[in-house]
């Protein structure tokens, strides 16, 4: 087919990905009157944002008036082990409250305080109750609010449409992208002045994950091939509490809200083991006796927080160790108990989805019995490297926001900071794209040869006489990542992982798909594989370069945080001969004012609220 | 665990047929797991919509042994060990391929509902709403848009009157706006004239299949029908409105803001 016969759709701004960040970016672009397209791999409203349960972090101070953006910023930096991009963490903490209030203005109905304000709950690593929430279905509330708002804003939503690759003009700036409709398998050419990637992470490279089929690193792969850089890819968050039984649901998320609302973790000796895993940095702010933790639960403002609410990296490692040393639950996890801590009606009211999820999938009543939980690959802290303010990558006209962008969360993300991230940076990426698009007079030219080449490559798996089953390749990839690039890593395993990934890349070249391109999940899996493998390789290479243990990245051959590594981020970029290169890059000195906030005492920061 | 046979509808808009697939099952599996095994082992091109696999996104609706269900929340051990499990696409919407249907009509209905229109904020920049006043709206907002209610609604499924009625999903969507403490839009006329509230004959089939257990009929549709009746068919109120000229709902909220 010649390119002139190809269906072509033109926009000023094209947003790829219709989760929270993507819809928020599209709303921003359309609100300025730009022609805006929104590409969604699934139906609108089904993206992973819907799975976010616990809440959206914003220092509204509705429940504890001592809170303010500086304390949120300080918590975020400490949670990220000071590897976060300082400016991004600042923008996030400062703007999150406005983004949450704006949602309420658009129809969101958060749970209320007794005074009728937006209620906020406790979460790991957040000093004060900070998560605006709706029971345990906050993500659904947010995506539905954005969805219902965006449909009246003149955005062209292209559903069940998968992006294949970016197209650049002869100057190397973004000119659009090639995509295909899942329904028909037909190609469609999008021409645009600016493209925003809000495509989420790549959790599907692991076997035990909370991510769905969609999270195949599409944005990461496409941006990389266009010349963009990735940052902090070694930091993959294993959420401490995924379901472990039955085997078919292993990995499905159990919200941190269970612990925020009083749930405790127990090993098979009925010991509350988290008291044994309190890191020095958090010791002054964490309860060291069950008695104090109990007072905190009862609302004593002077009591310190229970250790179950330490950051996710700490809790996930602790669970892994308990299991490894023989103190795990029968199915290889630990026990999460809220039944003995809260009345049944409280649990059903505050955690209704968890109640149903366990009742229906595991035949367990969480108001009567403890849950069995274990770590599950949940989130990428790392991602496409962007400018702190505009969210533009090093490819002119390409922007990124949400999980697929890196830098904001450093070595570990705090729970609740992803929903706020996607709102804050979704908007900023929309702003960035508008500003850039307005500098161009016309749509950049598309390289027609490149379009032809992409179409040929995409249809090749359908035309082969024989070859490998794409589902088997994906399964192999998941086994490699699960065994070689898990929570606990070492050089030998990582190198083995890289070698096996190389073999897998070769195998991918001979993938064979049966039947036609019309709504063919096998073909869809085959086309996602190259992106997923680049993503997996980026994580593995970055993990090999960082020779220390920090946040979500744990190396048994380099235990503990090493001060010299605090000076570096790991950057990945296309190198010689099309190979993925990982290098350490020195961090800029932090702005003095932000460094002062991060190192201030809580008393100093709280005092500002009185002034 | 044991091998088990699934009878799955394969085809597209032109037509199709049931095909049998045998797969080896693991403990605790749901119907969606079995479909994934079929894809990986027998039919890579078997079209199924799914996302979260935890009952939260509402993508994997289908009819399993005649009942509209989410396949990710339907455990295989619910069925007798010698019972054949038959899976077909939801009936009310046109088949695209295999178990995937064209549900775009639903997205079009949502656009017909007037957007949320909030009253002014309090002087301090906040809105205030009491928990007890938001709970009934929160019930409707639990909707995951699986469209199972749309699938079983007689008006849409048997009478095929998509031209006359938006269906239960969008009746509770308009109810969630109408009963929203901050919303000041008058939604009663559109509920009757545009959305077709009169078409529902309250058989409660929608409520029966809701995976979120939303009381669609009793808490959503019936109160909306009552508001329409109060506005248009209550002779006393009609007379009162004639005399006073009032009758716009939420007058008290308008005057507050």
Interface residues (C-beta under 8 A of the other chain):
Chain A: X42 X43 X44 X45 X46 X47 X48 X50 X51 X101 X104 X105 X106 X107 X109 X111 X112 X115 X116 X117 X119 X134 X135 X137 X140 X141 X144 X148 X149 X151 X152 X159 X183 X212 X213 X214 X245 X246 X247 X248 X249 X252 X253 X353 X356 X357 X360 X361 X362 X469 X470 X471 X472 X475 X513 X514 X515 X516 X518 X519 X520 X521 X522 X523 X525
Chain B: X12 X26 X27 X28 X29 X30 X33 X39 X40 X43 X44 X45 X46 X47 X48 X49 X50 X51 X52 X53 X54 X55 X56 X57 X58 X59 X73 X75 X96 X97 X98 X100 X102 X103 X104 X107 X110 X111 X115 X116 X118 X121 X125 X126 X127 X128 X129 X130 X131 X134 X137 X138 X141 X142 X143 X144 X145 X177 X180 X183
